[in-house]
Amino acid sequence: MADERPTIPKPIERQVKVEAGHRCAIPTCRGTSALEIAHIIPWSKVRSHTFENLILLCAVCHTRYDNGEIDRLAMKQYKANLAVLSNRYGEYERRVLEIFAGHDRTDDIVLTLPAGRDLDLWYLLADGILRKTSFPGFDDRGMQRVGDSGTEDYVLTQPGRVLVRSIREAGSIE
């Protein structure tokens, strides 16, 4: 007997729709009719509904994706770019994400900036993508830094590492 696919939980469905602004995530489409939630990696392989693997598409773009006209790397790029397309993150925040995306081991990076840059990182902090280290003058592992008065340290959170991984994987599109 075939396993039935459970419905997507309402909170995840809502999150995916809000992320895309209740429009198709394909920037050249952005349709508002016949919207469907698609799995970036097919349900048959992952057998779960996670926000990171779901994207909102119109029926036409969903069919194009299923038929292979739009490849998986492109779909990952569309997912990674949704926050940018909706103008959620400013230019400074996008550059910070690019810095992290340029490194394989993002859990080892401590971003040190001049004190008072929280406003520039507002949405990355509010969305839980970045967090300030707990102890100014110390890195995330508790190691004291010398000669850095007037700076603050930021690290990626787990959701931040997921976002940066998506950006990095999608970045290989030529």
Summary of the structure (lengths in Angstrom):
residues: 174
radius of gyration: 18.4
end to end distance: 42.2
largest distance: 65.8
contacts: 452
relative contact order: 0.13
helix: 43%
strand: 14%
